[in-house]
Amino acid sequence: MNRYYLCTKAIQYLESLKSTIMKRIVSLLLVLLFFGRIQAEAPYQPTAENLQARTEFQDAKFGIFLHWGLYSMLATGEWTMTNRNINYAEYQKLANAFYPHDFNAEEWVSAIKDSGAKYICFTTRHHEGFSMFKTNESNYNIVDATPYGKDIVLQLADECHKQNVKLHLYYSLIDWWRDDCPRGRTGLGTGRPNKGISYPHYYDFMKRQLSELLTNYGKVGAIWFDGVWDQDINPKFDWKLRGLYDHIHSIQPDCLVDNNHHLTPFEGEDIQIFERDLPGENTAGLSGQGISTLPLETCETMNGMWGYKITDQDYKTTKDLIHYLVRAAGRNGNLLLNVGPQPDGKLPATALLRLKEIGQWLRQYGESIYGTRGGLIAPHDWGATTQKGNLLYIHILDLQDNGLYLPLYQEVASAVCMNNGQKVNFTEIKGKGITLDLSGIEDSIDRIIILTLK
């Protein structure tokens, strides 16, 4: 009887002990999960190298965007696959004939560097889903799927490093060719089976491709994302962007992250983008978001399209492009100016001419652009101001009068015309600003007055 009693008590004790241990394990797991969630949601803390890269980016002021892929062969723009509902299996046949025999990375980078641009942003994979680099994640790439058989991104990266031009890499978050990519409002007519849709699977694919881009091509200045807007019909869709951003920063901490989502910047981003508009403007209907404290960049086309379009010869004038660059700098932003390469690998002749002429202007007046920030005086219809230390550059772009009033409340030590080196007379209006005398100052593009502030 006593033995039975003792055994029963022992079993009850062990069961109680087991229950206590399990409760403690569960509690510990909950604590770990809680703190893990806090860590994942913690505010992004950029490294010192990243902050330095931001400063260098702001100093650069001017970059060239290159939209190039299979779509260049159709010569109707980068959205042709979805705009014309081309079947994905038929579209991929373009790769069999893609042979850009005239591509020369040295010529591209040299022409862009000569334009005064300090960085290049290249489309590694656009919405069509074709990778312009060698990737182990899909055979649908420039090396494995084309008779050309060479890695475009590698050639471009090597030449950029050689010529000291920073390389930024565009990467699409959407894909009209892959079946695992979640469906948004575009690419619905490309005939994909719709049987393999899985964002976790597609997300892992993107992470692995980003790892390749960040480990196989040397230093990358920035990863330029695009496509968040595709899911605006599904407001609850979670792109899990912070995970992608942290992944990028874990490989190259100084690599900047920007995303063309047309929204207020998300946690983990280093640059704010404005598409086809200057910061604070919204003429294209894509930039109604507020302006953050992050470095700013506005992207714009040289003609009408991003990708090559054979009928689009409506190129902006050199004067208009320089004005856009100046106004971007006056709003404390960079200009990322797009060129759509031809399917043979050449940059269009008109684009090369514009690059050359912009470069000529910047060699003479680049001091008023590079390394500056938006000036004390806000942008006006007549122009904009940039500033570097106590030097305030007044860019007069559109003014017929010989006098210009400036609401400037700091004392001015001197005023000099950058165009001809002559002294500029000015009148100080106590407590209200100054008036510049512009008589005798002529320039067809930009009259620049340098004010030295006391």
Secondary structure as a PSIPRED ss2 file (coil, helix, strand):
# PSIPRED VFORMAT (PSIPRED V4.0)

   1 M C   1.000  0.000  0.000
   2 N H   0.000  1.000  0.000
   3 R H   0.000  1.000  0.000
   4 Y H   0.000  1.000  0.000
   5 Y H   0.000  1.000  0.000
   6 L H   0.000  1.000  0.000
   7 C H   0.000  1.000  0.000
   8 T H   0.000  1.000  0.000
   9 K H   0.000  1.000  0.000
  10 A H   0.000  1.000  0.000
  11 I H   0.000  1.000  0.000
  12 Q H   0.000  1.000  0.000
  13 Y H   0.000  1.000  0.000
  14 L H   0.000  1.000  0.000
  15 E H   0.000  1.000  0.000
  16 S H   0.000  1.000  0.000
  17 L H   0.000  1.000  0.000
  18 K H   0.000  1.000  0.000
  19 S H   0.000  1.000  0.000
  20 T H   0.000  1.000  0.000
  21 I H   0.000  1.000  0.000
  22 M H   0.000  1.000  0.000
  23 K H   0.000  1.000  0.000
  24 R H   0.000  1.000  0.000
  25 I H   0.000  1.000  0.000
  26 V H   0.000  1.000  0.000
  27 S H   0.000  1.000  0.000
  28 L H   0.000  1.000  0.000
  29 L H   0.000  1.000  0.000
  30 L H   0.000  1.000  0.000
  31 V H   0.000  1.000  0.000
  32 L H   0.000  1.000  0.000
  33 L H   0.000  1.000  0.000
  34 F H   0.000  1.000  0.000
  35 F H   0.000  1.000  0.000
  36 G H   0.000  1.000  0.000
  37 R H   0.000  1.000  0.000
  38 I H   0.000  1.000  0.000
  39 Q H   0.000  1.000  0.000
  40 A H   0.000  1.000  0.000
  41 E C   1.000  0.000  0.000
  42 A C   1.000  0.000  0.000
  43 P C   1.000  0.000  0.000
  44 Y C   1.000  0.000  0.000
  45 Q C   1.000  0.000  0.000
  46 P C   1.000  0.000  0.000
  47 T C   1.000  0.000  0.000
  48 A H   0.000  1.000  0.000
  49 E H   0.000  1.000  0.000
  50 N H   0.000  1.000  0.000
  51 L H   0.000  1.000  0.000
  52 Q H   0.000  1.000  0.000
  53 A H   0.000  1.000  0.000
  54 R H   0.000  1.000  0.000
  55 T H   0.000  1.000  0.000
  56 E H   0.000  1.000  0.000
  57 F H   0.000  1.000  0.000
  58 Q H   0.000  1.000  0.000
  59 D H   0.000  1.000  0.000
  60 A H   0.000  1.000  0.000
  61 K C   1.000  0.000  0.000
  62 F E   0.000  0.000  1.000
  63 G E   0.000  0.000  1.000
  64 I E   0.000  0.000  1.000
  65 F E   0.000  0.000  1.000
  66 L E   0.000  0.000  1.000
  67 H C   1.000  0.000  0.000
  68 W C   1.000  0.000  0.000
  69 G C   1.000  0.000  0.000
  70 L C   1.000  0.000  0.000
  71 Y H   0.000  1.000  0.000
  72 S H   0.000  1.000  0.000
  73 M H   0.000  1.000  0.000
  74 L H   0.000  1.000  0.000
  75 A C   1.000  0.000  0.000
  76 T E   0.000  0.000  1.000
  77 G C   1.000  0.000  0.000
  78 E C   1.000  0.000  0.000
  79 W C   1.000  0.000  0.000
  80 T H   0.000  1.000  0.000
  81 M H   0.000  1.000  0.000
  82 T H   0.000  1.000  0.000
  83 N H   0.000  1.000  0.000
  84 R C   1.000  0.000  0.000
  85 N C   1.000  0.000  0.000
  86 I C   1.000  0.000  0.000
  87 N C   1.000  0.000  0.000
  88 Y H   0.000  1.000  0.000
  89 A H   0.000  1.000  0.000
  90 E H   0.000  1.000  0.000
  91 Y H   0.000  1.000  0.000
  92 Q H   0.000  1.000  0.000
  93 K H   0.000  1.000  0.000
  94 L H   0.000  1.000  0.000
  95 A H   0.000  1.000  0.000
  96 N H   0.000  1.000  0.000
  97 A H   0.000  1.000  0.000
  98 F C   1.000  0.000  0.000
  99 Y C   1.000  0.000  0.000
 100 P C   1.000  0.000  0.000
 101 H C   1.000  0.000  0.000
 102 D C   1.000  0.000  0.000
 103 F C   1.000  0.000  0.000
 104 N C   1.000  0.000  0.000
 105 A H   0.000  1.000  0.000
 106 E H   0.000  1.000  0.000
 107 E H   0.000  1.000  0.000
 108 W H   0.000  1.000  0.000
 109 V H   0.000  1.000  0.000
 110 S H   0.000  1.000  0.000
 111 A H   0.000  1.000  0.000
 112 I H   0.000  1.000  0.000
 113 K H   0.000  1.000  0.000
 114 D H   0.000  1.000  0.000
 115 S C   1.000  0.000  0.000
 116 G C   1.000  0.000  0.000
 117 A C   1.000  0.000  0.000
 118 K C   1.000  0.000  0.000
 119 Y E   0.000  0.000  1.000
 120 I E   0.000  0.000  1.000
 121 C E   0.000  0.000  1.000
 122 F E   0.000  0.000  1.000
 123 T E   0.000  0.000  1.000
 124 T E   0.000  0.000  1.000
 125 R E   0.000  0.000  1.000
 126 H C   1.000  0.000  0.000
 127 H C   1.000  0.000  0.000
 128 E C   1.000  0.000  0.000
 129 G C   1.000  0.000  0.000
 130 F C   1.000  0.000  0.000
 131 S E   0.000  0.000  1.000
 132 M C   1.000  0.000  0.000
 133 F C   1.000  0.000  0.000
 134 K C   1.000  0.000  0.000
 135 T C   1.000  0.000  0.000
 136 N C   1.000  0.000  0.000
 137 E C   1.000  0.000  0.000
 138 S C   1.000  0.000  0.000
 139 N C   1.000  0.000  0.000
 140 Y C   1.000  0.000  0.000
 141 N E   0.000  0.000  1.000
 142 I C   1.000  0.000  0.000
 143 V C   1.000  0.000  0.000
 144 D C   1.000  0.000  0.000
 145 A C   1.000  0.000  0.000
 146 T C   1.000  0.000  0.000
 147 P C   1.000  0.000  0.000
 148 Y C   1.000  0.000  0.000
 149 G C   1.000  0.000  0.000
 150 K C   1.000  0.000  0.000
 151 D C   1.000  0.000  0.000
 152 I H   0.000  1.000  0.000
 153 V H   0.000  1.000  0.000
 154 L H   0.000  1.000  0.000
 155 Q H   0.000  1.000  0.000
 156 L H   0.000  1.000  0.000
 157 A H   0.000  1.000  0.000
 158 D H   0.000  1.000  0.000
 159 E H   0.000  1.000  0.000
 160 C H   0.000  1.000  0.000
 161 H H   0.000  1.000  0.000
 162 K H   0.000  1.000  0.000
 163 Q H   0.000  1.000  0.000
 164 N C   1.000  0.000  0.000
 165 V C   1.000  0.000  0.000
 166 K E   0.000  0.000  1.000
 167 L E   0.000  0.000  1.000
 168 H E   0.000  0.000  1.000
 169 L E   0.000  0.000  1.000
 170 Y E   0.000  0.000  1.000
 171 Y E   0.000  0.000  1.000
 172 S E   0.000  0.000  1.000
 173 L C   1.000  0.000  0.000
 174 I C   1.000  0.000  0.000
 175 D C   1.000  0.000  0.000
 176 W C   1.000  0.000  0.000
 177 W C   1.000  0.000  0.000
 178 R C   1.000  0.000  0.000
 179 D C   1.000  0.000  0.000
 180 D C   1.000  0.000  0.000
 181 C C   1.000  0.000  0.000
 182 P C   1.000  0.000  0.000
 183 R C   1.000  0.000  0.000
 184 G C   1.000  0.000  0.000
 185 R C   1.000  0.000  0.000
 186 T C   1.000  0.000  0.000
 187 G C   1.000  0.000  0.000
 188 L C   1.000  0.000  0.000
 189 G C   1.000  0.000  0.000
 190 T C   1.000  0.000  0.000
 191 G C   1.000  0.000  0.000
 192 R C   1.000  0.000  0.000
 193 P C   1.000  0.000  0.000
 194 N C   1.000  0.000  0.000
 195 K C   1.000  0.000  0.000
 196 G C   1.000  0.000  0.000
 197 I C   1.000  0.000  0.000
 198 S C   1.000  0.000  0.000
 199 Y H   0.000  1.000  0.000
 200 P H   0.000  1.000  0.000
 201 H H   0.000  1.000  0.000
 202 Y H   0.000  1.000  0.000
 203 Y H   0.000  1.000  0.000
 204 D H   0.000  1.000  0.000
 205 F H   0.000  1.000  0.000
 206 M H   0.000  1.000  0.000
 207 K H   0.000  1.000  0.000
 208 R H   0.000  1.000  0.000
 209 Q H   0.000  1.000  0.000
 210 L H   0.000  1.000  0.000
 211 S H   0.000  1.000  0.000
 212 E H   0.000  1.000  0.000
 213 L H   0.000  1.000  0.000
 214 L H   0.000  1.000  0.000
 215 T H   0.000  1.000  0.000
 216 N C   1.000  0.000  0.000
 217 Y C   1.000  0.000  0.000
 218 G C   1.000  0.000  0.000
 219 K C   1.000  0.000  0.000
 220 V C   1.000  0.000  0.000
 221 G C   1.000  0.000  0.000
 222 A E   0.000  0.000  1.000
 223 I E   0.000  0.000  1.000
 224 W E   0.000  0.000  1.000
 225 F E   0.000  0.000  1.000
 226 D E   0.000  0.000  1.000
 227 G C   1.000  0.000  0.000
 228 V H   0.000  1.000  0.000
 229 W H   0.000  1.000  0.000
 230 D H   0.000  1.000  0.000
 231 Q H   0.000  1.000  0.000
 232 D C   1.000  0.000  0.000
 233 I C   1.000  0.000  0.000
 234 N C   1.000  0.000  0.000
 235 P C   1.000  0.000  0.000
 236 K C   1.000  0.000  0.000
 237 F C   1.000  0.000  0.000
 238 D C   1.000  0.000  0.000
 239 W C   1.000  0.000  0.000
 240 K C   1.000  0.000  0.000
 241 L H   0.000  1.000  0.000
 242 R H   0.000  1.000  0.000
 243 G H   0.000  1.000  0.000
 244 L H   0.000  1.000  0.000
 245 Y H   0.000  1.000  0.000
 246 D H   0.000  1.000  0.000
 247 H H   0.000  1.000  0.000
 248 I H   0.000  1.000  0.000
 249 H H   0.000  1.000  0.000
 250 S H   0.000  1.000  0.000
 251 I H   0.000  1.000  0.000
 252 Q C   1.000  0.000  0.000
 253 P C   1.000  0.000  0.000
 254 D C   1.000  0.000  0.000
 255 C C   1.000  0.000  0.000
 256 L E   0.000  0.000  1.000
 257 V E   0.000  0.000  1.000
 258 D E   0.000  0.000  1.000
 259 N E   0.000  0.000  1.000
 260 N E   0.000  0.000  1.000
 261 H C   1.000  0.000  0.000
 262 H C   1.000  0.000  0.000
 263 L C   1.000  0.000  0.000
 264 T C   1.000  0.000  0.000
 265 P C   1.000  0.000  0.000
 266 F C   1.000  0.000  0.000
 267 E C   1.000  0.000  0.000
 268 G C   1.000  0.000  0.000
 269 E C   1.000  0.000  0.000
 270 D C   1.000  0.000  0.000
 271 I E   0.000  0.000  1.000
 272 Q E   0.000  0.000  1.000
 273 I E   0.000  0.000  1.000
 274 F E   0.000  0.000  1.000
 275 E E   0.000  0.000  1.000
 276 R C   1.000  0.000  0.000
 277 D C   1.000  0.000  0.000
 278 L C   1.000  0.000  0.000
 279 P C   1.000  0.000  0.000
 280 G C   1.000  0.000  0.000
 281 E C   1.000  0.000  0.000
 282 N C   1.000  0.000  0.000
 283 T C   1.000  0.000  0.000
 284 A C   1.000  0.000  0.000
 285 G C   1.000  0.000  0.000
 286 L C   1.000  0.000  0.000
 287 S C   1.000  0.000  0.000
 288 G C   1.000  0.000  0.000
 289 Q C   1.000  0.000  0.000
 290 G C   1.000  0.000  0.000
 291 I C   1.000  0.000  0.000
 292 S C   1.000  0.000  0.000
 293 T C   1.000  0.000  0.000
 294 L C   1.000  0.000  0.000
 295 P C   1.000  0.000  0.000
 296 L E   0.000  0.000  1.000
 297 E E   0.000  0.000  1.000
 298 T E   0.000  0.000  1.000
 299 C E   0.000  0.000  1.000
 300 E E   0.000  0.000  1.000
 301 T E   0.000  0.000  1.000
 302 M C   1.000  0.000  0.000
 303 N C   1.000  0.000  0.000
 304 G C   1.000  0.000  0.000
 305 M C   1.000  0.000  0.000
 306 W C   1.000  0.000  0.000
 307 G C   1.000  0.000  0.000
 308 Y C   1.000  0.000  0.000
 309 K E   0.000  0.000  1.000
 310 I C   1.000  0.000  0.000
 311 T C   1.000  0.000  0.000
 312 D C   1.000  0.000  0.000
 313 Q C   1.000  0.000  0.000
 314 D C   1.000  0.000  0.000
 315 Y C   1.000  0.000  0.000
 316 K C   1.000  0.000  0.000
 317 T C   1.000  0.000  0.000
 318 T H   0.000  1.000  0.000
 319 K H   0.000  1.000  0.000
 320 D H   0.000  1.000  0.000
 321 L H   0.000  1.000  0.000
 322 I H   0.000  1.000  0.000
 323 H H   0.000  1.000  0.000
 324 Y H   0.000  1.000  0.000
 325 L H   0.000  1.000  0.000
 326 V H   0.000  1.000  0.000
 327 R H   0.000  1.000  0.000
 328 A H   0.000  1.000  0.000
 329 A H   0.000  1.000  0.000
 330 G H   0.000  1.000  0.000
 331 R C   1.000  0.000  0.000
 332 N C   1.000  0.000  0.000
 333 G E   0.000  0.000  1.000
 334 N E   0.000  0.000  1.000
 335 L E   0.000  0.000  1.000
 336 L E   0.000  0.000  1.000
 337 L E   0.000  0.000  1.000
 338 N E   0.000  0.000  1.000
 339 V E   0.000  0.000  1.000
 340 G C   1.000  0.000  0.000
 341 P C   1.000  0.000  0.000
 342 Q C   1.000  0.000  0.000
 343 P C   1.000  0.000  0.000
 344 D C   1.000  0.000  0.000
 345 G C   1.000  0.000  0.000
 346 K C   1.000  0.000  0.000
 347 L C   1.000  0.000  0.000
 348 P C   1.000  0.000  0.000
 349 A H   0.000  1.000  0.000
 350 T H   0.000  1.000  0.000
 351 A H   0.000  1.000  0.000
 352 L H   0.000  1.000  0.000
 353 L H   0.000  1.000  0.000
 354 R H   0.000  1.000  0.000
 355 L H   0.000  1.000  0.000
 356 K H   0.000  1.000  0.000
 357 E H   0.000  1.000  0.000
 358 I H   0.000  1.000  0.000
 359 G H   0.000  1.000  0.000
 360 Q H   0.000  1.000  0.000
 361 W H   0.000  1.000  0.000
 362 L H   0.000  1.000  0.000
 363 R H   0.000  1.000  0.000
 364 Q H   0.000  1.000  0.000
 365 Y H   0.000  1.000  0.000
 366 G H   0.000  1.000  0.000
 367 E H   0.000  1.000  0.000
 368 S H   0.000  1.000  0.000
 369 I C   1.000  0.000  0.000
 370 Y C   1.000  0.000  0.000
 371 G C   1.000  0.000  0.000
 372 T C   1.000  0.000  0.000
 373 R E   0.000  0.000  1.000
 374 G E   0.000  0.000  1.000
 375 G C   1.000  0.000  0.000
 376 L C   1.000  0.000  0.000
 377 I C   1.000  0.000  0.000
 378 A C   1.000  0.000  0.000
 379 P C   1.000  0.000  0.000
 380 H E   0.000  0.000  1.000
 381 D C   1.000  0.000  0.000
 382 W C   1.000  0.000  0.000
 383 G E   0.000  0.000  1.000
 384 A E   0.000  0.000  1.000
 385 T E   0.000  0.000  1.000
 386 T E   0.000  0.000  1.000
 387 Q E   0.000  0.000  1.000
 388 K E   0.000  0.000  1.000
 389 G C   1.000  0.000  0.000
 390 N C   1.000  0.000  0.000
 391 L E   0.000  0.000  1.000
 392 L E   0.000  0.000  1.000
 393 Y E   0.000  0.000  1.000
 394 I E   0.000  0.000  1.000
 395 H E   0.000  0.000  1.000
 396 I E   0.000  0.000  1.000
 397 L C   1.000  0.000  0.000
 398 D C   1.000  0.000  0.000
 399 L C   1.000  0.000  0.000
 400 Q C   1.000  0.000  0.000
 401 D C   1.000  0.000  0.000
 402 N C   1.000  0.000  0.000
 403 G E   0.000  0.000  1.000
 404 L E   0.000  0.000  1.000
 405 Y E   0.000  0.000  1.000
 406 L E   0.000  0.000  1.000
 407 P C   1.000  0.000  0.000
 408 L C   1.000  0.000  0.000
 409 Y C   1.000  0.000  0.000
 410 Q C   1.000  0.000  0.000
 411 E C   1.000  0.000  0.000
 412 V E   0.000  0.000  1.000
 413 A E   0.000  0.000  1.000
 414 S E   0.000  0.000  1.000
 415 A E   0.000  0.000  1.000
 416 V E   0.000  0.000  1.000
 417 C E   0.000  0.000  1.000
 418 M C   1.000  0.000  0.000
 419 N C   1.000  0.000  0.000
 420 N C   1.000  0.000  0.000
 421 G C   1.000  0.000  0.000
 422 Q C   1.000  0.000  0.000
 423 K E   0.000  0.000  1.000
 424 V C   1.000  0.000  0.000
 425 N C   1.000  0.000  0.000
 426 F E   0.000  0.000  1.000
 427 T E   0.000  0.000  1.000
 428 E E   0.000  0.000  1.000
 429 I E   0.000  0.000  1.000
 430 K C   1.000  0.000  0.000
 431 G C   1.000  0.000  0.000
 432 K C   1.000  0.000  0.000
 433 G E   0.000  0.000  1.000
 434 I E   0.000  0.000  1.000
 435 T E   0.000  0.000  1.000
 436 L E   0.000  0.000  1.000
 437 D E   0.000  0.000  1.000
 438 L C   1.000  0.000  0.000
 439 S C   1.000  0.000  0.000
 440 G C   1.000  0.000  0.000
 441 I C   1.000  0.000  0.000
 442 E C   1.000  0.000  0.000
 443 D C   1.000  0.000  0.000
 444 S C   1.000  0.000  0.000
 445 I C   1.000  0.000  0.000
 446 D C   1.000  0.000  0.000
 447 R E   0.000  0.000  1.000
 448 I E   0.000  0.000  1.000
 449 I E   0.000  0.000  1.000
 450 I E   0.000  0.000  1.000
 451 L E   0.000  0.000  1.000
 452 T E   0.000  0.000  1.000
 453 L E   0.000  0.000  1.000
 454 K C   1.000  0.000  0.000
